[in-house]
């Protein structure tokens, strides 16, 4: 079965850090455009970071300077390093992979920032 699976979410205090990972199963992410999205309760899903096939990155203004998206070709994975977390970062985080007419979403991983 072709899918992407996220991991690395959890509970962290404000100011803390987490590293999310998304691994592809059954296919390679090499040529895919990749993104991390999040959805907080009562809010629309928003894209927080993306990385193109060529390695170009883009970030939502709310996470610039705090989040870093990277590819791990050896593991066919995409990672999201999150630093200086605030309570506003609390959400379910989803991995997305797109290539032409193919698109995959993970099941999501919960990130909760709370003291």
Buried (B, 14 or more C-beta within 10 A) or exposed (E): EEBBBBBBBEEBEEEBEBBBBBBBEEBEBEEBBBBBBBBBEEEEBEBBBBBEEEEEBEBBEEBEEBBBBBBEEEEBBBBBBBBEBEEEBBBBBBBBBBBEEEEBBBEBBEBBBEE
